[in-house]
Amino acid sequence: MKRTLIALSCLVLFALPAFGQGGILNDSLLRADGTPAIGATVRVCTEAASGTPCSPTASIYSDKALTIGIGPTLAVDAAAAYTYYASPGFYKEQLCLGGTCVTRTVLV
């Protein structure tokens, strides 16, 4: 009984720091010809989202601890790359460039 209690206590103590950590998604957008899609935007929405612009939007963050909120729309950088953190799960990303948008499902 004592061993079980100690093992359970250790499990709980080591699991606590895992809460509050987010997953990261970093990617870059390329045009059909392989060049960076500079000027593109990325809108992050919940898995159940629909429409253009997609709604409802998801909570995304700039840090692993999920404390500094950003978005829900991100502009890509000079290399057409973007990064965000979110709670683990499925999300929809709406990628837009020049008035054309495509939506994809991603796993964070």
Biopython code that builds the backbone (N, CA, C, O; Angstrom):
import numpy as np
from Bio.PDB.StructureBuilder import StructureBuilder

atoms = [
    (1, "MET", "N", (0.828, -1.188, 0.000)),
    (1, "MET", "CA", (0.000, 0.000, 0.000)),
    (1, "MET", "C", (0.872, 1.251, 0.000)),
    (1, "MET", "O", (0.595, 2.211, -0.719)),
    (2, "LYS", "N", (1.935, 1.233, 0.819)),
    (2, "LYS", "CA", (2.808, 2.395, 0.917)),
    (2, "LYS", "C", (3.521, 2.649, -0.417)),
    (2, "LYS", "O", (3.678, 3.799, -0.829)),
    (3, "ARG", "N", (3.951, 1.579, -1.089)),
    (3, "ARG", "CA", (4.619, 1.725, -2.386)),
    (3, "ARG", "C", (3.671, 2.313, -3.426)),
    (3, "ARG", "O", (4.056, 3.162, -4.230)),
    (4, "THR", "N", (2.451, 1.857, -3.395)),
    (4, "THR", "CA", (1.455, 2.369, -4.333)),
    (4, "THR", "C", (1.223, 3.854, -4.113)),
    (4, "THR", "O", (1.133, 4.622, -5.072)),
    (5, "LEU", "N", (1.127, 4.258, -2.864)),
    (5, "LEU", "CA", (0.918, 5.664, -2.534)),
    (5, "LEU", "C", (2.107, 6.516, -2.975)),
    (5, "LEU", "O", (1.920, 7.612, -3.503)),
    (6, "ILE", "N", (3.311, 6.027, -2.764)),
    (6, "ILE", "CA", (4.515, 6.758, -3.185)),
    (6, "ILE", "C", (4.563, 6.864, -4.709)),
    (6, "ILE", "O", (4.866, 7.928, -5.250)),
    (7, "ALA", "N", (4.268, 5.771, -5.393)),
    (7, "ALA", "CA", (4.281, 5.779, -6.860)),
    (7, "ALA", "C", (3.236, 6.743, -7.410)),
    (7, "ALA", "O", (3.508, 7.483, -8.356)),
    (8, "LEU", "N", (2.057, 6.737, -6.828)),
    (8, "LEU", "CA", (0.995, 7.641, -7.258)),
    (8, "LEU", "C", (1.369, 9.092, -7.002)),
    (8, "LEU", "O", (1.106, 9.955, -7.840)),
    (9, "SER", "N", (1.977, 9.372, -5.856)),
    (9, "SER", "CA", (2.418, 10.731, -5.531)),
    (9, "SER", "C", (3.463, 11.224, -6.526)),
    (9, "SER", "O", (3.406, 12.369, -6.974)),
    (10, "CYS", "N", (4.412, 10.365, -6.870)),
    (10, "CYS", "CA", (5.442, 10.738, -7.852)),
    (10, "CYS", "C", (4.818, 11.017, -9.213)),
    (10, "CYS", "O", (5.196, 11.972, -9.890)),
    (11, "LEU", "N", (3.873, 10.193, -9.607)),
    (11, "LEU", "CA", (3.207, 10.381, -10.883)),
    (11, "LEU", "C", (2.508, 11.734, -10.943)),
    (11, "LEU", "O", (2.626, 12.449, -11.938)),
    (12, "VAL", "N", (1.792, 12.084, -9.901)),
    (12, "VAL", "CA", (1.088, 13.364, -9.848)),
    (12, "VAL", "C", (2.072, 14.528, -9.849)),
    (12, "VAL", "O", (1.870, 15.505, -10.569)),
    (13, "LEU", "N", (3.123, 14.438, -9.059)),
    (13, "LEU", "CA", (4.100, 15.528, -8.978)),
    (13, "LEU", "C", (4.811, 15.763, -10.301)),
    (13, "LEU", "O", (5.041, 16.912, -10.679)),
    (14, "PHE", "N", (5.161, 14.701, -11.009)),
    (14, "PHE", "CA", (5.864, 14.865, -12.279)),
    (14, "PHE", "C", (4.926, 15.266, -13.409)),
    (14, "PHE", "O", (5.376, 15.830, -14.406)),
    (15, "ALA", "N", (3.657, 14.993, -13.277)),
    (15, "ALA", "CA", (2.704, 15.359, -14.318)),
    (15, "ALA", "C", (2.297, 16.826, -14.237)),
    (15, "ALA", "O", (1.932, 17.415, -15.255)),
    (16, "LEU", "N", (2.350, 17.425, -13.061)),
    (16, "LEU", "CA", (1.908, 18.810, -12.906)),
    (16, "LEU", "C", (2.642, 19.799, -13.802)),
    (16, "LEU", "O", (1.981, 20.657, -14.387)),
    (17, "PRO", "N", (3.958, 19.739, -13.951)),
    (17, "PRO", "CA", (4.622, 20.702, -14.831)),
    (17, "PRO", "C", (4.211, 20.590, -16.294)),
    (17, "PRO", "O", (4.422, 21.532, -17.057)),
    (18, "ALA", "N", (3.639, 19.479, -16.700)),
    (18, "ALA", "CA", (3.232, 19.306, -18.092)),
    (18, "ALA", "C", (2.024, 20.162, -18.434)),
    (18, "ALA", "O", (1.840, 20.524, -19.596)),
    (19, "PHE", "N", (1.199, 20.491, -17.452)),
    (19, "PHE", "CA", (0.057, 21.348, -17.712)),
    (19, "PHE", "C", (0.549, 22.744, -18.025)),
    (19, "PHE", "O", (1.535, 23.201, -17.447)),
    (20, "GLY", "N", (-0.127, 23.425, -18.930)),
    (20, "GLY", "CA", (0.256, 24.783, -19.263)),
    (20, "GLY", "C", (1.326, 24.867, -20.333)),
    (20, "GLY", "O", (1.776, 25.962, -20.669)),
    (21, "GLN", "N", (1.739, 23.736, -20.871)),
    (21, "GLN", "CA", (2.686, 23.767, -21.970)),
    (21, "GLN", "C", (1.930, 23.570, -23.264)),
    (21, "GLN", "O", (1.025, 22.741, -23.365)),
    (22, "GLY", "N", (2.320, 24.341, -24.235)),
    (22, "GLY", "CA", (1.651, 24.247, -25.515)),
    (22, "GLY", "C", (2.498, 23.551, -26.554)),
    (22, "GLY", "O", (3.698, 23.343, -26.376)),
    (23, "GLY", "N", (1.851, 23.202, -27.631)),
    (23, "GLY", "CA", (2.554, 22.662, -28.780)),
    (23, "GLY", "C", (2.908, 23.791, -29.726)),
    (23, "GLY", "O", (2.280, 24.849, -29.692)),
    (24, "ILE", "N", (3.896, 23.583, -30.560)),
    (24, "ILE", "CA", (4.348, 24.611, -31.495)),
    (24, "ILE", "C", (4.021, 24.192, -32.918)),
    (24, "ILE", "O", (4.082, 23.013, -33.266)),
    (25, "LEU", "N", (3.676, 25.171, -33.724)),
    (25, "LEU", "CA", (3.547, 24.945, -35.145)),
    (25, "LEU", "C", (4.365, 26.021, -35.837)),
    (25, "LEU", "O", (4.087, 27.211, -35.684)),
    (26, "ASN", "N", (5.359, 25.615, -36.587)),
    (26, "ASN", "CA", (6.099, 26.563, -37.413)),
    (26, "ASN", "C", (6.166, 25.992, -38.819)),
    (26, "ASN", "O", (6.446, 24.810, -39.017)),
    (27, "ASP", "N", (5.904, 26.849, -39.780)),
    (27, "ASP", "CA", (5.789, 26.412, -41.161)),
    (27, "ASP", "C", (6.133, 27.583, -42.060)),
    (27, "ASP", "O", (6.333, 28.699, -41.582)),
    (28, "SER", "N", (6.201, 27.340, -43.335)),
    (28, "SER", "CA", (6.381, 28.422, -44.302)),
    (28, "SER", "C", (5.454, 28.157, -45.479)),
    (28, "SER", "O", (5.091, 27.015, -45.761)),
    (29, "LEU", "N", (5.083, 29.219, -46.149)),
    (29, "LEU", "CA", (4.140, 29.119, -47.260)),
    (29, "LEU", "C", (4.865, 29.372, -48.569)),
    (29, "LEU", "O", (5.614, 30.339, -48.707)),
    (30, "LEU", "N", (4.631, 28.488, -49.526)),
    (30, "LEU", "CA", (5.236, 28.629, -50.846)),
    (30, "LEU", "C", (4.148, 28.735, -51.900)),
    (30, "LEU", "O", (3.081, 28.133, -51.777)),
    (31, "ARG", "N", (4.433, 29.504, -52.930)),
    (31, "ARG", "CA", (3.525, 29.582, -54.077)),
    (31, "ARG", "C", (3.665, 28.297, -54.892)),
    (31, "ARG", "O", (4.532, 27.468, -54.617)),
    (32, "ALA", "N", (2.808, 28.143, -55.891)),
    (32, "ALA", "CA", (2.850, 26.950, -56.741)),
    (32, "ALA", "C", (4.190, 26.806, -57.458)),
    (32, "ALA", "O", (4.619, 25.690, -57.750)),
    (33, "ASP", "N", (4.857, 27.935, -57.744)),
    (33, "ASP", "CA", (6.150, 27.867, -58.438)),
    (33, "ASP", "C", (7.325, 27.661, -57.483)),
    (33, "ASP", "O", (8.478, 27.649, -57.913)),
    (34, "GLY", "N", (7.036, 27.497, -56.182)),
    (34, "GLY", "CA", (8.074, 27.226, -55.197)),
    (34, "GLY", "C", (8.689, 28.447, -54.549)),
    (34, "GLY", "O", (9.556, 28.308, -53.686)),
    (35, "THR", "N", (8.265, 29.646, -54.938)),
    (35, "THR", "CA", (8.795, 30.862, -54.320)),
    (35, "THR", "C", (8.031, 31.164, -53.037)),
    (35, "THR", "O", (6.868, 30.781, -52.910)),
    (36, "PRO", "N", (8.671, 31.851, -52.074)),
    (36, "PRO", "CA", (7.987, 32.175, -50.814)),
    (36, "PRO", "C", (6.746, 33.043, -51.048)),
    (36, "PRO", "O", (6.765, 33.957, -51.872)),
    (37, "ALA", "N", (5.690, 32.753, -50.330)),
    (37, "ALA", "CA", (4.432, 33.502, -50.440)),
    (37, "ALA", "C", (4.483, 34.720, -49.521)),
    (37, "ALA", "O", (3.722, 34.814, -48.559)),
    (38, "ILE", "N", (5.387, 35.651, -49.827)),
    (38, "ILE", "CA", (5.555, 36.854, -49.012)),
    (38, "ILE", "C", (4.281, 37.688, -49.109)),
    (38, "ILE", "O", (3.742, 37.880, -50.199)),
    (39, "GLY", "N", (3.804, 38.182, -47.972)),
    (39, "GLY", "CA", (2.571, 38.957, -47.925)),
    (39, "GLY", "C", (1.353, 38.133, -47.554)),
    (39, "GLY", "O", (0.259, 38.677, -47.410)),
    (40, "ALA", "N", (1.524, 36.841, -47.400)),
    (40, "ALA", "CA", (0.404, 35.971, -47.033)),
    (40, "ALA", "C", (0.048, 36.154, -45.561)),
    (40, "ALA", "O", (0.867, 36.602, -44.759)),
    (41, "THR", "N", (-1.183, 35.801, -45.227)),
    (41, "THR", "CA", (-1.629, 35.808, -43.835)),
    (41, "THR", "C", (-2.121, 34.413, -43.465)),
    (41, "THR", "O", (-2.546, 33.635, -44.319)),
    (42, "VAL", "N", (-2.052, 34.122, -42.178)),
    (42, "VAL", "CA", (-2.503, 32.836, -41.645)),
    (42, "VAL", "C", (-3.477, 33.135, -40.518)),
    (42, "VAL", "O", (-3.112, 33.790, -39.542)),
    (43, "ARG", "N", (-4.708, 32.665, -40.641)),
    (43, "ARG", "CA", (-5.716, 32.830, -39.594)),
    (43, "ARG", "C", (-5.933, 31.468, -38.953)),
    (43, "ARG", "O", (-6.176, 30.483, -39.650)),
    (44, "VAL", "N", (-5.846, 31.406, -37.633)),
    (44, "VAL", "CA", (-5.953, 30.134, -36.913)),
    (44, "VAL", "C", (-7.318, 30.067, -36.233)),
    (44, "VAL", "O", (-7.687, 30.946, -35.455)),
    (45, "CYS", "N", (-8.053, 29.008, -36.544)),
    (45, "CYS", "CA", (-9.404, 28.844, -36.015)),
    (45, "CYS", "C", (-9.551, 27.470, -35.370)),
    (45, "CYS", "O", (-8.690, 26.601, -35.509)),
    (46, "THR", "N", (-10.657, 27.299, -34.667)),
    (46, "THR", "CA", (-10.937, 26.011, -34.037)),
    (46, "THR", "C", (-11.206, 24.961, -35.110)),
    (46, "THR", "O", (-11.455, 25.293, -36.269)),
    (47, "GLU", "N", (-11.153, 23.710, -34.720)),
    (47, "GLU", "CA", (-11.381, 22.620, -35.671)),
    (47, "GLU", "C", (-12.783, 22.685, -36.272)),
    (47, "GLU", "O", (-12.984, 22.273, -37.415)),
    (48, "ALA", "N", (-13.748, 23.193, -35.521)),
    (48, "ALA", "CA", (-15.130, 23.257, -35.984)),
    (48, "ALA", "C", (-15.433, 24.511, -36.797)),
    (48, "ALA", "O", (-16.577, 24.710, -37.206)),
    (49, "ALA", "N", (-14.442, 25.355, -37.039)),
    (49, "ALA", "CA", (-14.658, 26.633, -37.715)),
    (49, "ALA", "C", (-15.094, 26.441, -39.164)),
    (49, "ALA", "O", (-14.846, 25.408, -39.786)),
    (50, "SER", "N", (-15.759, 27.487, -39.677)),
    (50, "SER", "CA", (-16.164, 27.488, -41.082)),
    (50, "SER", "C", (-16.209, 28.923, -41.576)),
    (50, "SER", "O", (-16.094, 29.864, -40.790)),
    (51, "GLY", "N", (-16.377, 29.087, -42.879)),
    (51, "GLY", "CA", (-16.509, 30.401, -43.484)),
    (51, "GLY", "C", (-15.173, 31.036, -43.834)),
    (51, "GLY", "O", (-14.106, 30.517, -43.508)),
    (52, "THR", "N", (-15.269, 32.196, -44.522)),
    (52, "THR", "CA", (-14.088, 32.989, -44.865)),
    (52, "THR", "C", (-14.391, 34.432, -44.522)),
    (52, "THR", "O", (-15.264, 35.020, -45.161)),
    (53, "PRO", "N", (-13.728, 35.039, -43.554)),
    (53, "PRO", "CA", (-12.687, 34.442, -42.723)),
    (53, "PRO", "C", (-13.286, 33.410, -41.770)),
    (53, "PRO", "O", (-14.440, 33.523, -41.358)),
    (54, "CYS", "N", (-12.486, 32.408, -41.430)),
    (54, "CYS", "CA", (-12.989, 31.321, -40.586)),
    (54, "CYS", "C", (-13.323, 31.834, -39.182)),
    (54, "CYS", "O", (-12.698, 32.759, -38.664)),
    (55, "SER", "N", (-14.319, 31.204, -38.601)),
    (55, "SER", "CA", (-14.780, 31.586, -37.270)),
    (55, "SER", "C", (-15.429, 30.358, -36.646)),
    (55, "SER", "O", (-16.081, 29.603, -37.368)),
    (56, "PRO", "N", (-15.289, 30.117, -35.355)),
    (56, "PRO", "CA", (-14.603, 30.925, -34.343)),
    (56, "PRO", "C", (-13.080, 30.733, -34.408)),
    (56, "PRO", "O", (-12.574, 29.687, -34.815)),
    (57, "THR", "N", (-12.383, 31.784, -33.990)),
    (57, "THR", "CA", (-10.927, 31.738, -33.993)),
    (57, "THR", "C", (-10.414, 31.013, -32.752)),
    (57, "THR", "O", (-11.120, 30.875, -31.753)),
    (58, "ALA", "N", (-9.175, 30.556, -32.843)),
    (58, "ALA", "CA", (-8.536, 29.834, -31.739)),
    (58, "ALA", "C", (-7.630, 30.773, -30.961)),
    (58, "ALA", "O", (-7.191, 31.796, -31.486)),
    (59, "SER", "N", (-7.354, 30.430, -29.724)),
    (59, "SER", "CA", (-6.387, 31.173, -28.914)),
    (59, "SER", "C", (-4.999, 30.662, -29.260)),
    (59, "SER", "O", (-4.702, 29.478, -29.093)),
    (60, "ILE", "N", (-4.142, 31.571, -29.748)),
    (60, "ILE", "CA", (-2.768, 31.197, -30.065)),
    (60, "ILE", "C", (-1.819, 32.122, -29.319)),
    (60, "ILE", "O", (-2.194, 33.224, -28.918)),
    (61, "TYR", "N", (-0.589, 31.663, -29.141)),
    (61, "TYR", "CA", (0.355, 32.353, -28.264)),
    (61, "TYR", "C", (1.742, 32.417, -28.898)),
    (61, "TYR", "O", (2.053, 31.679, -29.832)),
    (62, "SER", "N", (2.569, 33.323, -28.362)),
    (62, "SER", "CA", (3.940, 33.454, -28.853)),
    (62, "SER", "C", (4.943, 32.729, -27.966)),
    (62, "SER", "O", (6.144, 32.772, -28.234)),
    (63, "ASP", "N", (4.473, 32.062, -26.914)),
    (63, "ASP", "CA", (5.390, 31.372, -25.999)),
    (63, "ASP", "C", (4.842, 30.000, -25.604)),
    (63, "ASP", "O", (3.635, 29.763, -25.640)),
    (64, "LYS", "N", (5.754, 29.108, -25.228)),
    (64, "LYS", "CA", (5.400, 27.728, -24.887)),
    (64, "LYS", "C", (4.506, 27.624, -23.658)),
    (64, "LYS", "O", (3.718, 26.685, -23.542)),
    (65, "ALA", "N", (4.621, 28.579, -22.741)),
    (65, "ALA", "CA", (3.800, 28.546, -21.529)),
    (65, "ALA", "C", (2.366, 29.005, -21.779)),
    (65, "ALA", "O", (1.538, 28.961, -20.869)),
    (66, "LEU", "N", (2.066, 29.440, -22.986)),
    (66, "LEU", "CA", (0.731, 29.917, -23.379)),
    (66, "LEU", "C", (0.283, 31.096, -22.524)),
    (66, "LEU", "O", (-0.847, 31.120, -22.036)),
    (67, "THR", "N", (1.169, 32.076, -22.344)),
    (67, "THR", "CA", (0.837, 33.245, -21.530)),
    (67, "THR", "C", (0.769, 34.536, -22.335)),
    (67, "THR", "O", (0.147, 35.496, -21.882)),
    (68, "ILE", "N", (1.387, 34.592, -23.514)),
    (68, "ILE", "CA", (1.401, 35.819, -24.316)),
    (68, "ILE", "C", (0.578, 35.577, -25.577)),
    (68, "ILE", "O", (1.050, 34.975, -26.542)),
    (69, "GLY", "N", (-0.664, 36.061, -25.545)),
    (69, "GLY", "CA", (-1.574, 35.844, -26.655)),
    (69, "GLY", "C", (-1.206, 36.660, -27.883)),
    (69, "GLY", "O", (-0.700, 37.776, -27.768)),
    (70, "ILE", "N", (-1.461, 36.096, -29.059)),
    (70, "ILE", "CA", (-1.267, 36.789, -30.333)),
    (70, "ILE", "C", (-2.433, 36.443, -31.237)),
    (70, "ILE", "O", (-3.262, 35.596, -30.904)),
    (71, "GLY", "N", (-2.489, 37.097, -32.369)),
    (71, "GLY", "CA", (-3.429, 36.700, -33.419)),
    (71, "GLY", "C", (-4.874, 37.032, -33.137)),
    (71, "GLY", "O", (-5.167, 37.880, -32.294)),
    (72, "PRO", "N", (-5.760, 36.384, -33.818)),
    (72, "PRO", "CA", (-5.680, 35.077, -34.455)),
    (72, "PRO", "C", (-5.103, 35.086, -35.876)),
    (72, "PRO", "O", (-4.926, 34.026, -36.475)),
    (73, "THR", "N", (-4.806, 36.290, -36.423)),
    (73, "THR", "CA", (-4.251, 36.343, -37.769)),
    (73, "THR", "C", (-2.784, 36.729, -37.709)),
    (73, "THR", "O", (-2.415, 37.712, -37.067)),
    (74, "LEU", "N", (-1.953, 35.949, -38.383)),
    (74, "LEU", "CA", (-0.512, 36.181, -38.412)),
    (74, "LEU", "C", (-0.089, 36.561, -39.822)),
    (74, "LEU", "O", (-0.630, 36.042, -40.799)),
    (75, "ALA", "N", (0.873, 37.460, -39.928)),
    (75, "ALA", "CA", (1.499, 37.754, -41.214)),
    (75, "ALA", "C", (2.789, 36.943, -41.288)),
    (75, "ALA", "O", (3.504, 36.817, -40.294)),
    (76, "VAL", "N", (3.082, 36.401, -42.451)),
    (76, "VAL", "CA", (4.325, 35.646, -42.601)),
    (76, "VAL", "C", (5.501, 36.613, -42.623)),
    (76, "VAL", "O", (5.333, 37.790, -42.942)),
    (77, "ASP", "N", (6.694, 36.121, -42.286)),
    (77, "ASP", "CA", (7.881, 36.979, -42.284)),
    (77, "ASP", "C", (8.496, 37.055, -43.691)),
    (77, "ASP", "O", (7.884, 36.607, -44.661)),
    (78, "ALA", "N", (9.688, 37.613, -43.797)),
    (78, "ALA", "CA", (10.347, 37.820, -45.091)),
    (78, "ALA", "C", (10.656, 36.513, -45.818)),
    (78, "ALA", "O", (10.853, 36.511, -47.033)),
    (79, "ALA", "N", (10.699, 35.418, -45.093)),
    (79, "ALA", "CA", (10.922, 34.102, -45.704)),
    (79, "ALA", "C", (9.605, 33.336, -45.862)),
    (79, "ALA", "O", (9.612, 32.142, -46.165)),
    (80, "ALA", "N", (8.474, 34.025, -45.655)),
    (80, "ALA", "CA", (7.131, 33.437, -45.714)),
    (80, "ALA", "C", (6.925, 32.383, -44.633)),
    (80, "ALA", "O", (6.150, 31.444, -44.817)),
    (81, "ALA", "N", (7.618, 32.536, -43.507)),
    (81, "ALA", "CA", (7.499, 31.590, -42.392)),
    (81, "ALA", "C", (6.628, 32.185, -41.286)),
    (81, "ALA", "O", (6.477, 33.403, -41.183)),
    (82, "TYR", "N", (6.065, 31.312, -40.467)),
    (82, "TYR", "CA", (5.283, 31.747, -39.309)),
    (82, "TYR", "C", (5.382, 30.696, -38.217)),
    (82, "TYR", "O", (5.631, 29.519, -38.479)),
    (83, "THR", "N", (5.178, 31.157, -36.973)),
    (83, "THR", "CA", (5.263, 30.281, -35.805)),
    (83, "THR", "C", (4.219, 30.708, -34.787)),
    (83, "THR", "O", (3.991, 31.900, -34.584)),
    (84, "TYR", "N", (3.585, 29.734, -34.148)),
    (84, "TYR", "CA", (2.712, 30.023, -33.013)),
    (84, "TYR", "C", (2.635, 28.795, -32.114)),
    (84, "TYR", "O", (2.956, 27.680, -32.525)),
    (85, "TYR", "N", (2.204, 29.027, -30.886)),
    (85, "TYR", "CA", (1.985, 27.969, -29.896)),
    (85, "TYR", "C", (0.488, 27.900, -29.607)),
    (85, "TYR", "O", (-0.215, 28.908, -29.684)),
    (86, "ALA", "N", (0.013, 26.717, -29.279)),
    (86, "ALA", "CA", (-1.393, 26.529, -28.927)),
    (86, "ALA", "C", (-1.513, 25.280, -28.060)),
    (86, "ALA", "O", (-0.597, 24.462, -27.990)),
    (87, "SER", "N", (-2.652, 25.155, -27.409)),
    (87, "SER", "CA", (-2.923, 23.924, -26.666)),
    (87, "SER", "C", (-2.954, 22.771, -27.662)),
    (87, "SER", "O", (-3.436, 22.945, -28.782)),
    (88, "PRO", "N", (-2.455, 21.603, -27.285)),
    (88, "PRO", "CA", (-2.443, 20.477, -28.216)),
    (88, "PRO", "C", (-3.842, 20.160, -28.741)),
    (88, "PRO", "O", (-4.815, 20.160, -27.986)),
    (89, "GLY", "N", (-3.927, 19.896, -30.019)),
    (89, "GLY", "CA", (-5.196, 19.564, -30.637)),
    (89, "GLY", "C", (-5.198, 19.887, -32.118)),
    (89, "GLY", "O", (-4.169, 20.248, -32.688)),
    (90, "PHE", "N", (-6.367, 19.755, -32.738)),
    (90, "PHE", "CA", (-6.536, 20.047, -34.155)),
    (90, "PHE", "C", (-7.047, 21.470, -34.330)),
    (90, "PHE", "O", (-7.884, 21.942, -33.561)),
    (91, "TYR", "N", (-6.536, 22.140, -35.344)),
    (91, "TYR", "CA", (-6.928, 23.511, -35.671)),
    (91, "TYR", "C", (-7.090, 23.625, -37.176)),
    (91, "TYR", "O", (-6.574, 22.805, -37.936)),
    (92, "LYS", "N", (-7.817, 24.660, -37.597)),
    (92, "LYS", "CA", (-7.890, 24.991, -39.015)),
    (92, "LYS", "C", (-7.062, 26.242, -39.241)),
    (92, "LYS", "O", (-7.184, 27.222, -38.506)),
    (93, "GLU", "N", (-6.226, 26.202, -40.255)),
    (93, "GLU", "CA", (-5.466, 27.373, -40.673)),
    (93, "GLU", "C", (-6.036, 27.837, -42.001)),
    (93, "GLU", "O", (-6.167, 27.057, -42.945)),
    (94, "GLN", "N", (-6.372, 29.115, -42.061)),
    (94, "GLN", "CA", (-6.833, 29.696, -43.309)),
    (94, "GLN", "C", (-5.681, 30.529, -43.862)),
    (94, "GLN", "O", (-5.297, 31.540, -43.275)),
    (95, "LEU", "N", (-5.140, 30.099, -44.987)),
    (95, "LEU", "CA", (-3.979, 30.719, -45.602)),
    (95, "LEU", "C", (-4.464, 31.591, -46.753)),
    (95, "LEU", "O", (-5.105, 31.098, -47.681)),
    (96, "CYS", "N", (-4.158, 32.900, -46.694)),
    (96, "CYS", "CA", (-4.664, 33.833, -47.695)),
    (96, "CYS", "C", (-3.531, 34.624, -48.333)),
    (96, "CYS", "O", (-2.589, 35.049, -47.663)),
    (97, "LEU", "N", (-3.644, 34.812, -49.645)),
    (97, "LEU", "CA", (-2.683, 35.613, -50.399)),
    (97, "LEU", "C", (-3.399, 36.197, -51.605)),
    (97, "LEU", "O", (-3.963, 35.469, -52.422)),
    (98, "GLY", "N", (-3.370, 37.516, -51.706)),
    (98, "GLY", "CA", (-3.964, 38.175, -52.868)),
    (98, "GLY", "C", (-5.442, 37.909, -53.056)),
    (98, "GLY", "O", (-5.905, 37.806, -54.192)),
    (99, "GLY", "N", (-6.191, 37.795, -51.977)),
    (99, "GLY", "CA", (-7.629, 37.584, -52.064)),
    (99, "GLY", "C", (-8.054, 36.125, -52.199)),
    (99, "GLY", "O", (-9.248, 35.829, -52.169)),
    (100, "THR", "N", (-7.115, 35.229, -52.345)),
    (100, "THR", "CA", (-7.418, 33.802, -52.439)),
    (100, "THR", "C", (-7.052, 33.129, -51.124)),
    (100, "THR", "O", (-5.949, 33.306, -50.607)),
    (101, "CYS", "N", (-7.992, 32.354, -50.591)),
    (101, "CYS", "CA", (-7.763, 31.676, -49.307)),
    (101, "CYS", "C", (-7.977, 30.176, -49.458)),
    (101, "CYS", "O", (-8.867, 29.728, -50.181)),
    (102, "VAL", "N", (-7.155, 29.423, -48.771)),
    (102, "VAL", "CA", (-7.345, 27.975, -48.665)),
    (102, "VAL", "C", (-7.315, 27.619, -47.185)),
    (102, "VAL", "O", (-6.643, 28.279, -46.392)),
    (103, "THR", "N", (-8.038, 26.584, -46.824)),
    (103, "THR", "CA", (-8.112, 26.160, -45.423)),
    (103, "THR", "C", (-7.570, 24.744, -45.317)),
    (103, "THR", "O", (-7.848, 23.886, -46.155)),
    (104, "ARG", "N", (-6.788, 24.520, -44.262)),
    (104, "ARG", "CA", (-6.262, 23.185, -44.005)),
    (104, "ARG", "C", (-6.359, 22.893, -42.518)),
    (104, "ARG", "O", (-6.375, 23.809, -41.695)),
    (105, "THR", "N", (-6.423, 21.620, -42.180)),
    (105, "THR", "CA", (-6.453, 21.193, -40.785)),
    (105, "THR", "C", (-5.042, 20.793, -40.373)),
    (105, "THR", "O", (-4.353, 20.068, -41.092)),
    (106, "VAL", "N", (-4.619, 21.279, -39.197)),
    (106, "VAL", "CA", (-3.284, 20.969, -38.682)),
    (106, "VAL", "C", (-3.406, 20.417, -37.266)),
    (106, "VAL", "O", (-4.391, 20.664, -36.570)),
    (107, "LEU", "N", (-2.395, 19.670, -36.857)),
    (107, "LEU", "CA", (-2.314, 19.127, -35.506)),
    (107, "LEU", "C", (-1.168, 19.804, -34.783)),
    (107, "LEU", "O", (-0.026, 19.776, -35.241)),
    (108, "VAL", "N", (-1.479, 20.414, -33.649)),
    (108, "VAL", "CA", (-0.449, 21.063, -32.828)),
    (108, "VAL", "C", (-0.143, 20.143, -31.677)),
    (108, "VAL", "O", (0.698, 20.464, -30.837)),
]
sb = StructureBuilder()
sb.init_structure("model")
sb.init_model(0)
sb.init_chain("A")
sb.init_seg("    ")
for serial, (resi, resn, name, xyz) in enumerate(atoms, 1):
    if name == "N":
        sb.init_residue(resn, " ", resi, " ")
    sb.init_atom(name, np.array(xyz, "f"), 0.0, 1.0, " ", f" {name:<3s}", serial, name[0])
structure = sb.get_structure()
